[in-house]
Amino acid sequence: MKNLWVSVVFFWLVCVRQRADSCPAACTCYQRRAEVVCNEVPLSEYPSDLPENTHMLTIQFTNISSISERHLNATPQLRELHLFSNQLSSLSPHLLRGVPHLTVLDLTGNKLSHLPAEVFSHAALHSLVLKNNMIEDGSPDWLPENSTLTWLDLSGNHLKKMPTELLQKLPHLENLDLSNNQLEMLPVKSLDSLTKLERLNLQNNQLKSLDASVFANNRNLTYLYLARNKLSQLPADIFSQLSHLKLLSLDDNRLSHIPVGLLDSLKMLDEEGLDLTNNPWLCGGTMKYLWKWMLENKEKVFLRQTVTCAEPESLKSRAVESLKESEL
């Protein structure tokens, strides 16, 4: 009886060892760091026979079009899942139920448009990247209440409005990237719950105006990207609470002037931390504040020689910093 028991245990250990050492033929396995990489291989289905102890899995540039909870159940110790540039068009509900230790999920460059409720629940995610997909709405149903996310990237999608209800579930968020979408406005209180936000990227959208209080609760904001929008004016106190700001990009907008006092609270700007290039600056009396500020903070202005007048005709293409007060 004892010998039978020893044989059973030995057989079980062999099976477990074989399961741990297995590796899909099209992939490369790094046993020491429990990592699997399937890169530019002819996969059309999620790989089977993955090592059960896999901590990091990268599948990129394949023809995989769907992934389900059943697939992920095979690797319960998974910490990071990178699914870059595949053909994913759907994700199953409760996708992460079998991988409770997962903290990083990257779905960049797929064909995702509509995602099911609770798709990102069941795991304490810290980083969620949905960059360059076809998503039109950010649903609060994706995530649990009081989500642990600190990094959310929804850039390069088809968002036309701020996913406010989704953001309200993200009190720990530090980085939010909504660049390269079609956002036309930011609702007044849309960012209020993001009190820990440090980096906000809104560049390359369709924003025409911003409310004076839209950043009032984001006092930890350090990097703010507003380039390549359609902003023609800014409220004088819109940045008044952003005393930690190190970088502010306002380039490629429609600004002809900025109001008196707009930049006064930005004492922490890095060297070349303010980008004002490619705006149609009107070099008249309304330019005096910015002209003086630039002379006093030359080192903080990015490519300051290229911040030039668009009007009047007599000053066209002149660098703002080169002007004399009498010309204004």
Disulfide bonds with the S-S distance in Angstrom:
Cys23-Cys29 1.98
Cys27-Cys38 1.97
Cys283-Cys309 1.97
